[in-house]
Amino acid sequence: SLEIIGIAPPGFRGLNRLWPADTFIPLTLVDELTLRGEWEPDNRRSHWLYLFGRLADGVSMQTARASFAPVFANLMREVEAPLQEGRSDSWMQRFEARELNFLPGAQGQSNTLASARTPLILLLFVAGLVLLVACVNITNLLLALGAAERGETAVRQALGAGRRHILGQRLAVLTILALAGALVSLPVAVATLRLVVYLLPAADAGIVSAALDWRILGTGLATSLVALALAGTAPVLQALRGSPVEAMRDQVARSGMSRAAARFRSVLVGGQIALALALLVVSGLFIRSLMNVNNVDLGLAHEQVLSFYISPVRNGYSTEQARALFATTEQRLKRLPGVEAASVSMVPLLAESNWGSNVTVEGFDASPETNTGASYNAVGPAFFDTLSIPLLRGRAFSESDRNGRGRVAIVNQAFVRKFDLDDGGIGKRMARGEATNIELDIEIVGVVGDAAYSTVKDQIPPQFFLSMYQTQNVGSANFYLRTSQDPETLAPAVRELIAELDPNLPVDDLFTLDTILGSTIVVDRVVATLAMVFAGLATILAAVGLFGVLSFALAQRIGEIGLRAALGAAPAALKRMVLVQTLRLALIGGAAGLLLAWLLGSMARGLLYELSPLEPVVMLGAVILLASVVLLAGWLPARRAARIHPVQGLRYQ
């Protein structure tokens, strides 16, 4: 019934990045085309609009707010305040004192930026720590190369090479390393992006693109160059300082590096261990938090359930016609092969959809300041059986609970507790809304167990359920099918069934309940996985750095170790000497790493579910894992030290 009259500008997908729009209709047709039976457009207390305004040239947001303030104050006082009934004087004073808030509209009405800020900053910080570990590794590598080439550099200087020539040579090496590293990183970056897309549920996969952006590539290349320049500062200074004669004398004496330089390298390795331990602890916290989320008792069985959404009201159905279609669909779904139970609900579960209202309950004395809000859903007779939500008292809805019969409700235990229904609540009467003389026209006939409503992490709210077929304004519905086979295999049969009932009625959001559940914890999964990958990478880099330092130190001490062996030192004692050095570095780095881990955990506290940043099990596990890796990295040089023959060492000396 609509005529296409225009095409939106290229790239414009609406005002919410997470829910891009494909079609735009006049606001005057919203009730008729999309919200009929679901909202009350004329009800001032039904909030569903976002208002945007473009400021005139030269008008600041503060000026606009000041010009609107008197209008808004009059609106609150003359129009909105009279609609608030049963409130205390102090509450009304606070209500009328509210001010109009202006916000920048460049990001649309989505709260994506606010919700994603903390995890993105944390991941950026974690990536920076991995980059720092890599820089420390490069510094150690270049220091070793510089020490090994110290004699060659001295000869060059003695033959007339100036500092500028030496510096240019070192910078050329750094530039080649940076470009080579950036080139190798491209497939790693693509693989990481694809991993993120893979972790996203099917419903959210379109939010993130796996394609690389040239601006990000440019930023990454610039970061590589800057990081490598910083990492190469110490080696370059080492190459430029000191006299050629002294350097050649050290080279002849097989003394490639001074004690100060060796100490500096040990400090760098300790820093690597600290950073790796911190990242291991953080990744462990996120993994443990994800496990806690996955182990949440939802109060329902989400396995083997397929769900989908239809909106007949958008196809011109009246409310009565829509209810009839829902009843027919519910019955036909139950007869599909492999379907054990099927039902319908108005509000989708675990989809961050929150419907609720204030209620008045018989026998509950609510003061003007009392919060009487409760979450709400309208469901079919088999809803609780389909989702395995236990019925604790009373009865479930029946086929006879339809229009013309007494209105009934089923409540959960949280509702019973909130409204002090000590007698169980069965037979109590209630009503939606708050008023002094409101008619209590709904009877509570059953109590069910607490079950998740909107999200996994949120505390289960007080809920009341009405019969779908006693609810007036229902034009869209969500269906749930419990199956004895893989739910996804029933998707074609569901589409065929709906097409038989109405070929022009689209089936939306056809997903398993497990997929919907995964979309609510997508941030937890992505952060935990990436943190684990980053921590693993940092641990490998730290192990490689430690192995390099010990191997280089061992090469510098071959003469000393050979002399010790010649004087009677046992191989076990030589091995123990190297391992003690390894443990000393590990202990110093581990202490600093635990402190850094606590700081990172405190930053991520808001992302952790029922977990403290000082979780002892996670910290102990990270320490044991890193200690194992460190000992393995130190074992090989220690084994080599134990095998050095006295003659070999003396010959080297």
C-alpha positions in Angstrom: 0.0 0.0 0.0 3.0 2.3 0.0 4.6 4.1 -3.0 8.4 4.6 -3.1 8.9 8.3 -3.5 12.7 8.7 -2.9 16.0 7.1 -2.2 18.1 8.0 0.9 21.6 9.4 0.4 24.4 6.8 -0.2 25.7 5.3 3.1 22.9 6.5 5.3 21.4 3.6 7.2 19.4 5.4 9.8 20.2 6.8 13.3 21.2 3.5 15.0 24.3 1.8 13.8 23.4 -1.5 15.5 19.9 -1.5 13.9 20.4 -0.1 10.4 17.2 1.0 8.5 16.4 0.0 5.0 13.0 1.8 4.6 11.8 5.2 5.9 8.1 6.0 6.3 6.3 9.2 7.5 5.9 9.4 11.3 2.2 10.0 10.6 1.8 6.5 9.3 3.8 4.7 12.1 0.7 3.7 14.1 -1.1 2.4 11.0 1.8 0.5 9.4 4.2 -0.7 12.1 3.1 0.0 15.7 -0.6 -0.6 15.5 -1.7 -2.7 18.4 1.7 -2.5 20.1 2.1 1.1 21.2 -0.1 4.0 22.2 0.9 6.9 20.0 -1.4 9.4 21.7 -0.4 8.4 25.2 2.0 11.1 26.5 3.4 8.6 29.0 4.3 6.1 26.3 7.9 7.0 25.5 9.3 5.8 22.1 10.4 8.8 20.1 13.8 10.3 19.6 13.9 14.0 18.7 16.6 15.6 16.6 17.2 19.2 15.7 19.8 21.0 13.6 21.1 24.1 15.2 21.2 27.3 13.1 24.5 28.8 12.2 26.2 30.5 15.1 23.8 29.0 17.7 25.5 26.9 20.4 23.9 24.0 22.2 24.0 26.0 25.5 22.1 28.9 23.8 19.5 26.5 22.4 19.0 24.8 25.7 18.5 28.2 27.4 15.9 29.2 24.9 14.0 26.0 25.3 14.2 26.0 29.1 11.1 28.2 29.8 9.0 26.3 27.3 10.0 22.9 28.8 9.4 24.1 32.4 5.9 25.3 31.5 5.2 22.0 29.7 6.3 20.0 32.8 4.2 22.2 35.1 1.0 22.6 33.0 0.8 19.3 31.1 3.0 16.6 32.5 2.6 17.1 36.2 -1.3 16.7 36.2 -0.8 13.3 34.6 1.2 12.0 37.6 -1.2 10.6 40.1 -0.7 9.5 43.7 2.8 11.0 44.1 4.1 12.8 47.2 4.8 16.5 47.2 8.6 16.0 47.4 8.4 13.6 44.4 6.4 16.2 42.4 8.9 18.9 43.2 11.7 16.8 41.8 9.6 15.9 38.8 8.8 19.6 38.0 12.4 20.6 38.5 13.7 18.4 35.7 15.6 20.1 33.0 15.7 19.5 29.3 19.0 17.8 28.3 20.6 18.5 24.9 23.0 15.9 23.6 25.2 15.9 20.4 23.3 14.1 17.7 26.2 13.1 15.5 26.2 9.5 16.8 22.4 9.1 16.4 20.3 7.8 19.2 22.4 4.6 19.7 24.2 4.0 22.9 26.7 1.8 21.1 29.6 4.2 21.7 28.9 4.4 25.4 28.5 0.6 25.9 31.5 -0.3 23.7 33.9 2.4 25.1 35.2 0.4 28.0 35.8 -3.0 26.2 37.4 -1.2 23.2 39.7 0.9 25.4 40.7 -2.2 27.4 41.4 -4.1 24.2 43.4 -1.2 22.8 45.4 -1.1 26.1 46.0 -4.9 25.9 47.1 -4.6 22.3 49.5 -1.8 23.4 51.0 -4.1 26.1 51.6 -6.8 23.5 53.3 -4.1 21.3 55.4 -3.1 24.3 56.4 -6.8 24.9 57.4 -7.0 21.2 59.4 -3.7 21.5 61.3 -5.1 24.5 62.0 -8.2 22.5 63.3 -6.1 19.6 65.4 -4.0 22.0 67.0 -7.1 23.5 67.6 -8.5 20.0 69.3 -5.3 18.8 71.3 -5.1 22.0 72.6 -8.6 21.3 73.3 -7.8 17.7 75.1 -4.6 18.7 77.2 -6.5 21.3 78.1 -9.1 18.7 79.0 -6.5 16.2 80.7 -4.2 18.6 84.2 -5.1 17.3 83.1 -4.6 13.7 81.6 -1.2 14.5 84.8 -0.3 16.3 86.8 -1.2 13.2 84.5 0.9 11.0 85.0 3.9 13.4 88.8 3.3 13.4 88.8 3.3 9.6 87.0 6.7 9.5 83.3 5.9 9.6 81.6 8.8 11.4 78.7 8.7 13.9 76.3 9.7 11.1 77.3 6.7 9.0 76.9 4.3 11.9 73.5 5.9 12.8 72.3 5.7 9.2 73.2 2.0 9.1 71.3 1.2 12.3 68.2 3.2 11.2 68.2 1.4 7.9 68.1 -1.9 9.7 65.3 -0.6 11.9 63.3 0.6 8.9 63.7 -2.8 7.1 62.6 -4.6 10.2 59.5 -2.3 10.6 58.4 -2.7 6.9 59.0 -6.5 7.0 57.0 -6.8 10.3 54.2 -4.6 8.9 54.0 -6.8 5.8 53.9 -10.0 7.8 51.2 -8.6 10.1 48.7 -8.1 7.3 47.5 -11.8 7.2 47.5 -11.9 11.0 45.3 -8.8 11.0 42.9 -10.3 8.5 42.8 -13.5 10.5 42.0 -11.6 13.7 39.2 -9.7 12.0 37.7 -12.9 10.7 38.0 -14.4 14.2 35.9 -11.5 15.6 33.3 -11.9 12.8 33.2 -15.6 13.5 32.6 -15.0 17.2 29.6 -12.7 16.5 26.2 -14.4 16.4 24.5 -14.6 13.0 22.1 -11.8 13.9 25.0 -9.4 14.6 27.5 -10.5 12.0 26.8 -7.5 9.7 28.0 -5.0 12.4 31.7 -5.7 11.8 33.4 -5.8 8.5 36.3 -8.2 7.9 37.9 -5.8 5.4 40.9 -3.8 6.3 40.7 0.0 6.2 43.5 1.9 4.6 43.4 4.5 7.5 43.9 1.7 10.0 46.7 0.2 7.9 48.4 3.6 7.8 48.0 4.0 11.5 49.4 0.6 12.1 52.5 1.2 9.9 53.2 4.5 11.6 52.9 2.9 15.0 55.3 0.2 13.9 57.9 2.7 12.8 57.5 4.8 16.0 57.6 1.7 18.2 60.7 0.3 16.4 62.4 3.7 16.6 61.8 3.7 20.4 62.9 0.1 20.7 66.1 0.9 18.8 67.1 3.9 20.8 69.2 2.0 23.4 71.0 -0.2 20.8 71.8 2.8 18.7 73.2 4.8 21.7 75.2 1.7 22.6 76.7 1.5 19.1 77.7 5.2 19.2 79.2 5.4 22.6 82.7 4.2 23.7 86.0 4.4 22.0 87.0 2.1 19.2 90.2 1.0 21.0 88.2 -0.1 24.1 85.6 -1.9 21.9 88.3 -3.8 20.1 90.0 -4.7 23.4 86.7 -6.1 24.7 86.2 -8.0 21.5 89.6 -9.7 21.9 88.8 -10.4 25.5 85.5 -12.1 24.5 83.6 -9.6 26.5 80.8 -8.5 24.3 78.7 -6.6 26.8 79.3 -4.7 30.0 77.7 -5.6 33.3 75.5 -2.5 33.0 74.3 -3.6 29.6 73.6 -7.2 30.8 71.7 -5.8 33.8 69.7 -3.6 31.5 68.7 -6.6 29.4 67.7 -8.5 32.5 65.5 -5.6 33.5 63.9 -5.7 30.0 63.2 -9.5 30.3 61.7 -8.9 33.8 59.4 -6.3 32.2 58.4 -8.8 29.5 57.5 -11.4 32.2 55.5 -8.8 34.1 53.5 -7.7 31.0 52.9 -11.3 30.0 51.7 -12.3 33.5 49.4 -9.2 33.6 47.9 -10.2 30.3 47.5 -13.8 31.3 45.6 -12.7 34.5 43.4 -10.4 32.5 42.5 -13.1 29.9 41.9 -15.5 32.8 39.5 -13.1 34.4 37.6 -12.6 31.2 37.5 -16.4 30.5 36.3 -17.0 34.1 33.7 -14.2 33.7 32.5 -15.8 30.4 32.2 -19.1 32.2 30.1 -17.5 35.0 27.8 -16.0 32.3 27.5 -19.3 30.6 26.7 -21.0 33.9 24.0 -18.6 34.9 20.8 -20.4 35.8 18.3 -18.8 33.4 15.3 -20.6 34.9 14.5 -22.1 31.5 15.8 -24.6 29.0 17.3 -22.9 26.0 18.6 -25.9 24.2 16.7 -27.4 21.2 14.5 -24.3 20.8 13.8 -22.4 17.6 12.3 -19.0 17.5 11.0 -16.5 15.0 8.9 -13.3 14.7 6.0 -12.3 12.5 4.1 -9.0 12.4 0.7 -9.5 10.6 -0.4 -6.0 11.7 2.2 -4.6 9.3 0.3 -6.5 6.5 -3.0 -4.8 7.4 -4.4 -7.3 9.8 -6.7 -6.1 12.6 -5.9 -7.1 16.2 -8.6 -9.8 16.0 -7.3 -11.2 12.8 -3.8 -11.2 14.1 -4.9 -13.1 17.3 -6.7 -15.7 15.1 -3.5 -16.1 13.0 -1.4 -16.6 16.1 -3.7 -19.3 17.4 -3.7 -21.1 14.0 0.1 -20.8 13.7 0.5 -22.1 17.2 -1.6 -25.2 16.5 0.0 -25.9 13.1 3.6 -25.6 14.5 2.8 -28.3 17.1 2.0 -30.7 14.3 5.3 -30.3 12.5 7.5 -33.4 12.6 10.1 -33.2 15.3 8.3 -30.5 17.3 7.6 -31.4 20.9 5.9 -28.1 22.0 5.2 -24.7 20.5 4.0 -21.4 21.9 3.8 -17.7 21.4 4.8 -14.5 23.3 4.5 -10.8 22.7 7.9 -9.8 24.1 10.9 -11.7 22.8 13.1 -13.4 25.4 16.8 -12.6 25.9 16.7 -9.9 23.2 17.2 -6.8 25.4 13.6 -6.0 24.9 12.0 -4.5 28.1 8.2 -4.1 28.4 6.8 -3.2 31.8 4.3 -1.1 33.7 3.4 -0.1 37.2 0.9 -2.4 38.8 -1.6 -2.3 41.7 -1.8 -5.5 43.7 -4.6 -6.4 46.2 -3.4 -6.2 49.7 -0.1 -4.4 48.9 0.1 -0.9 50.5 2.2 1.2 48.1 3.3 4.6 49.2 3.7 7.4 46.7 7.5 6.7 46.7 7.2 2.9 46.2 8.4 1.4 43.0 5.5 -0.7 41.7 7.0 -1.5 38.3 7.1 -5.1 36.9 8.1 -6.6 33.6 5.3 -7.8 31.4 4.7 -10.4 28.7 1.6 -11.8 27.0 2.0 -15.5 26.2 0.2 -18.5 24.8 -1.1 -21.5 26.8 1.9 -23.7 26.3 4.6 -21.0 26.8 5.9 -22.3 30.1 6.0 -26.0 29.0 7.8 -25.0 25.8 10.5 -23.2 27.6 10.5 -25.6 30.6 9.7 -22.9 33.1 8.4 -24.7 36.2 4.8 -24.0 37.4 5.1 -23.8 41.2 1.5 -23.2 42.2 -1.9 -22.7 40.6 -2.5 -23.4 37.0 -1.1 -22.4 33.6 -3.1 -20.6 30.9 -5.7 -22.7 29.0 -7.4 -22.4 25.7 -10.4 -21.0 27.5 -8.5 -17.9 28.7 -9.7 -15.7 25.8 -11.6 -12.5 25.3 -15.0 -12.4 27.1 -13.7 -14.5 30.0 -12.3 -13.3 33.3 -8.8 -11.9 32.8 -6.1 -13.9 34.5 -2.4 -13.5 35.2 0.6 -15.7 36.1 3.4 -14.2 38.1 7.0 -15.3 39.0 8.5 -15.6 42.4 10.3 -12.3 42.2 6.8 -10.7 41.8 5.6 -12.6 44.8 8.5 -11.3 46.9 8.3 -7.7 45.7 4.6 -7.4 46.5 4.6 -9.4 49.7 2.3 -12.1 48.6 3.0 -14.3 51.6 0.0 -16.5 50.9 1.4 -17.5 47.5 -0.6 -14.9 45.6 -3.1 -17.4 44.1 -6.5 -15.7 43.9 -5.2 -12.2 44.5 -6.3 -9.5 42.1 -4.2 -6.9 40.4 -4.4 -4.3 37.7 -2.0 -2.6 35.3 -1.4 1.0 36.3 -1.6 3.1 39.4 -4.6 4.9 40.7 -6.6 5.3 43.9 -9.8 3.7 42.6 -8.4 1.5 39.9 -10.4 -1.6 39.1 -8.5 -4.8 40.0 -9.7 -6.7 36.9 -7.0 -9.4 36.7 -6.9 -12.5 38.9 -3.5 -14.2 39.7 -4.0 -17.9 38.9 -0.5 -19.3 38.9 3.1 -18.8 40.1 6.1 -19.9 38.0 9.8 -20.0 38.7 12.0 -17.0 38.1 13.3 -17.1 34.5 15.5 -14.7 32.5 13.6 -11.9 30.7 15.7 -9.4 28.8 19.4 -10.3 29.3 21.6 -13.0 30.8 23.5 -10.8 33.3 20.7 -8.7 34.7 18.9 -9.9 37.8 15.7 -11.6 37.0 12.9 -8.9 37.5 9.4 -9.3 38.9 7.3 -10.5 36.0 3.6 -10.9 35.3 2.2 -12.8 32.3 -1.1 -12.3 30.7 -2.9 -14.5 28.2 -2.0 -13.6 24.7 -5.6 -14.1 23.7 -6.9 -11.8 26.3 -4.6 -9.0 25.3 -6.1 -6.3 23.2 -3.2 -4.6 21.5 -1.1 -7.4 20.0 -0.2 -7.1 16.4 3.2 -8.9 16.4 4.4 -12.1 18.1 7.4 -14.3 18.7 7.0 -18.1 18.4 9.1 -20.7 20.2 9.4 -24.4 19.2 11.0 -27.1 21.3 12.3 -29.8 19.0 13.7 -33.4 19.3 16.2 -32.7 16.5 18.5 -29.9 15.4 16.3 -26.8 15.5 17.9 -25.3 12.5 16.7 -28.1 10.3 13.1 -27.0 10.9 13.7 -23.5 9.5 12.5 -24.4 6.0 9.4 -26.1 7.3 8.6 -23.0 9.4 8.9 -20.7 6.4 6.7 -23.0 4.3 4.0 -23.1 7.0 3.8 -19.3 7.3 3.8 -19.0 3.5 0.8 -21.3 3.4 -1.1 -19.1 5.9 -0.1 -15.8 4.2 2.4 -15.8 1.3 3.0 -12.1 1.9 3.9 -12.4 5.5 7.7 -12.3 6.1 9.4 -14.5 8.8 11.9 -12.5 10.7 14.6 -13.3 13.3 14.5 -17.1 12.6 17.2 -18.2 15.0 17.7 -20.8 17.7 17.4 -19.6 21.2 21.1 -20.5 21.7 22.0 -18.0 19.0 19.9 -15.3 20.6 21.5 -16.2 23.9 24.9 -15.8 22.3 24.1 -12.4 21.0 23.5 -11.1 24.5 27.1 -12.1 25.6 28.8 -11.2 22.4 31.0 -8.6 24.0 32.1 -11.0 26.7 33.0 -13.6 24.1 35.0 -11.2 21.9 36.9 -9.6 24.7 37.7 -13.0 26.4 38.9 -14.5 23.1 41.0 -11.6 22.0 42.4 -11.1 25.5 43.4 -14.8 25.5 45.0 -14.5 22.0 46.9 -11.4 23.1 48.0 -13.0 26.4 49.2 -16.1 24.5 51.2 -14.0 22.1 52.7 -12.0 24.9 53.7 -15.1 26.8 55.4 -16.6 23.7 57.2 -13.3 23.1 58.3 -13.2 26.8 59.5 -16.9 26.6 61.4 -16.1 23.4 63.0 -13.0 24.9 64.0 -14.9 28.1 65.5 -17.7 26.0 67.4 -15.2 23.9 68.8 -13.4 26.9 69.9 -16.6 28.7 71.4 -18.0 25.5 73.3 -14.8 24.8 74.4 -14.6 28.5 75.5 -18.2 28.2 77.5 -17.5 25.1 79.2 -14.6 26.9 80.0 -16.8 29.9 81.3 -20.0 28.1 84.9 -19.3 29.3 83.7 -18.8 32.9 81.5 -21.9 32.9 84.3 -23.9 31.3 86.7 -22.7 34.1 84.1 -23.7 36.7 83.8 -27.1 35.2 87.6 -27.5 35.1 87.7 -26.6 38.8 85.2 -29.4 39.7 81.7 -27.9 39.3 79.2 -30.6 38.6 76.9 -30.4 35.6 73.9 -30.2 38.0 75.4 -27.2 39.7 76.0 -25.4 36.4 72.4 -26.2 35.4 71.2 -24.9 38.7 73.1 -21.7 38.3 71.3 -20.8 35.1 67.9 -21.8 36.5 68.5 -19.7 39.5 69.1 -16.7 37.3 65.9 -17.6 35.4 63.8 -17.8 38.6 65.2 -14.5 39.8 64.0 -12.8 36.7 60.7 -14.6 36.9 60.1 -13.6 40.6 60.9 -9.9 40.0 58.8 -9.8 36.8 56.0 -11.8 38.4 55.6 -9.4 41.4 55.4 -6.4 39.0 53.0 -8.3 36.8 50.6 -9.1 39.6 50.4 -5.4 40.4 49.8 -4.5 36.8 47.2 -7.2 36.5 45.3 -5.8 39.5 45.3 -2.3 37.8 44.0 -3.8 34.5 41.4 -5.9 36.4 40.1 -2.8 38.2 39.8 -1.1 34.8 37.7 -4.0 33.5 35.6 -4.4 36.7 32.5 -3.4 34.9 33.0 -6.1 32.3 33.5 -8.9 34.8 30.4 -10.9 35.8 30.3 -11.9 39.5 34.1 -11.8 39.7 36.7 -9.8 41.6 39.8 -8.4 39.9 41.7 -10.2 42.6 40.3 -13.6 41.9 42.9 -16.0 43.6 42.2 -19.0 41.3 42.8 -17.0 38.2 46.0 -15.4 39.5 47.4 -18.7 40.7 46.6 -20.3 37.4 48.3 -17.5 35.5 51.4 -17.7 37.8 51.7 -21.5 37.3 51.3 -21.2 33.5 53.8 -18.5 33.2 56.3 -20.2 35.6 56.1 -23.3 33.5 56.8 -21.4 30.3 59.6 -19.5 31.9 61.2 -22.7 33.3 61.0 -24.3 29.9 62.6 -21.2 28.3 65.4 -21.4 30.9 65.8 -25.2 30.8 67.4 -25.3 27.4 70.2 -22.8 28.1 70.7 -24.5 31.5 71.0 -27.9 29.7 73.6 -26.4 27.3 75.5 -24.9 30.2 75.7 -28.3 31.9 77.2 -29.8 28.7 80.0 -27.3 28.3 83.3 -29.2 28.4 86.1 -27.7 30.4 88.5 -27.8 27.4 85.9 -26.0 25.3 85.6 -23.2 27.8 89.3 -22.8 28.3 89.9 -22.8 24.6 87.3 -20.1 24.2 88.9 -18.1 27.0 
